[in-house]
C-alpha cells in the first residue's frame, strides 16, 4: 500500500504525517542552473580579486547583511 493512499486520520495514528508530507511535496524549481550560479559567483569574486582574503571576507559579510534587510 502506498502512503499517499492513506487518509489523514490513519496517518496520524501510525505517526506517518511527516513522511506523508515528504512524499507529497513538490520538487523545488530553480531559476538558475548550477553552472549559471557558479559562473555568476566567479564574476562577483573577480571584482574582489585585488583585495586580500580577509578584506574579501569583510566585504562579502557586509554584502550578506545588506542583502537580508
C-alpha positions in Angstrom: 0.0 0.0 0.0 1.3 3.4 -0.9 1.5 6.2 1.8 -0.5 8.5 -0.4 -3.5 6.2 -0.3 -3.9 6.6 3.4 -6.3 9.1 4.9 -5.2 11.8 7.4 -6.6 10.0 10.5 -4.8 6.8 9.7 -1.5 8.7 9.1 -1.9 10.4 12.5 -2.5 7.1 14.2 0.5 5.5 12.5 2.7 8.5 13.1 3.4 9.0 9.4 2.4 12.6 8.9 5.9 13.8 8.3 6.7 11.0 5.9 3.4 11.8 4.0 4.5 15.5 3.7 7.9 14.4 2.3 6.3 12.0 -0.1 3.8 14.5 -1.5 5.7 17.8 -1.6 6.5 19.4 -5.0 10.1 19.4 -6.1 11.9 22.7 -6.0 12.1 24.8 -9.2 15.4 26.6 -9.6 15.6 29.8 -11.8 19.4 29.3 -12.3 21.2 26.2 -13.2 24.2 25.2 -11.1 26.5 26.3 -13.9 24.9 29.8 -14.1 25.2 30.2 -10.3 28.9 29.1 -10.5 29.6 31.5 -13.3 27.9 34.4 -11.5 29.8 33.6 -8.3 33.1 33.7 -10.2 32.2 37.0 -11.8 31.4 38.5 -8.4 34.7 37.2 -6.9 36.6 38.6 -10.0 35.6 42.1 -8.9 37.2 41.4 -5.5 40.4 39.8 -6.8 42.5 42.8 -5.9 41.7 42.5 -2.2 43.2 40.2 0.4 41.2 37.2 1.7 40.4 39.0 5.0 39.2 42.1 3.1 37.1 39.9 0.8 35.6 38.1 3.8 34.7 41.5 5.4 33.2 42.8 2.1 31.1 39.7 1.5 29.9 39.5 5.1 28.7 43.1 4.8 27.0 42.3 1.5 25.2 39.4 3.1 23.9 41.6 5.9 22.8 44.3 3.4 21.0 41.6 1.3 19.0 40.4 4.4 17.5 43.8 5.0 
